[in-house]
């Protein structure tokens, strides 16, 4: 049996939330650019939940921007799909299965552009959501009057212009445009490109004024691990438990956050906050970015080299290892949380840190450390350096766990082999690929005297924008940890770090 609207009455699984019949009659209030699992597992999850509580009362019309891949599965399943939530929340295991009816239909842009514009001019439309990847938020100078614009910003402008021409100054014309692409200031960057396209297309000033008053471009932060369809064995087991086939089934962790930068009007257009604490609309969402980038992403980054060189392949396994779990706890609670370069209440930072521990320990998410080392240097500069500098500003001493993470990073990046444009590191006889734009730089540095390597890395202003050796004691701490890893191995060096901290306490 394939999941569909007609099959719902035949589904008898115990641990499963099904949609009610009346939800299929709700109007389309959201135009969503993107079919990806993150959108289906976060914004669409919230919309489905709000609909089931009688709050939002609207469905999502999805725009597929390319003809690559089809929409047959959405059509066959009437837009229905299962969200399997697995993981740990507040220290307790979570296992939920939800059939989402948020999506009404999926339209292919270059084949059904007229239908998309029909939605654009509907007074019932309240929200436009996008996740077209960072590549989608790019300026392509093109006419919006062609049959189907190529770029996403041009498609969006065509939608907004059609709405302007149809609804004009009607109160129903107002809507929120919420970008969820994983770039900083995503909504404002999208707005900037739209306004550049207005100039290119020589659109009238009256439309610009309409845009100023009727359209709310919002930055947003999305935070939920949504791996998508599980591996074959897990997928078959889930289908057997649920009693139906679902080619759109996705996995998701319990933690969820959609922080939207907007005013009261945006909150009213969405009407989602009462449905779930994970939806937050505020005039300033910088605090959520900082918590995520510093505590979650920063801890991932600093631990990745340590865990990988220890021979631990996934984040979950690291949280089941006493040494690495202790490292992550100490790093977050005693170094990062108190040095976030943004005004954050200690209780809020600690609460978020505790959710990170739950998320890292999730046995249902297989997150590989080697993947986290992708662009390792850039991540250290963006995620760690501001915390390190602020820690010194506040406490004027070495953050021991950050220093240890730096040492592991330098060792991981010390490549000794090159094949074409690919660089490789070697630790204890194990060779691994280094996927980093700075790999050539580290390869060259590794040709210098071993005793000079750490110093050369830390004093390089071109690399860091700072002379890190000028931070009192930092150079010595990183070098000591680096040498301890070489002498005692990663496990032995971690043990010495813990012993040193116990003595200092």
Secondary structure as UniProt FT lines:
FT   TURN            5..7
FT   HELIX           8..10
FT   HELIX           21..25
FT   STRAND          28..33
FT   HELIX           37..41
FT   HELIX           43..52
FT   TURN            53..54
FT   STRAND          59..64
FT   HELIX           72..76
FT   TURN            77..79
FT   STRAND          81..89
FT   TURN            90..91
FT   STRAND          92..100
FT   STRAND          103..108
FT   TURN            109..111
FT   HELIX           113..120
FT   TURN            123..124
FT   STRAND          127..130
FT   HELIX           133..136
FT   TURN            144..145
FT   HELIX           152..167
FT   TURN            168..169
FT   HELIX           171..173
FT   STRAND          175..179
FT   TURN            184..185
FT   HELIX           186..200
FT   TURN            201..202
FT   HELIX           205..214
FT   STRAND          215..218
FT   STRAND          220..223
FT   HELIX           232..242
FT   TURN            247..248
FT   STRAND          250..252
FT   STRAND          257..261
FT   HELIX           264..270
FT   TURN            273..275
FT   TURN            277..278
FT   STRAND          279..282
FT   HELIX           286..291
FT   HELIX           292..297
FT   HELIX           298..310
FT   HELIX           315..319
FT   HELIX           322..331
FT   HELIX           332..336
FT   HELIX           337..339
FT   HELIX           346..360
FT   TURN            363..364
FT   HELIX           369..372
FT   TURN            373..375
FT   HELIX           376..379
FT   HELIX           380..384
FT   HELIX           385..395
FT   HELIX           400..413
FT   STRAND          415..419
FT   TURN            420..421
FT   STRAND          422..427
FT   TURN            428..429
FT   STRAND          430..434
FT   TURN            437..438
FT   HELIX           439..445
FT   TURN            446..447
FT   HELIX           450..452
FT   HELIX           453..458
FT   HELIX           461..464
FT   HELIX           468..470
FT   TURN            472..473
FT   HELIX           474..504
//
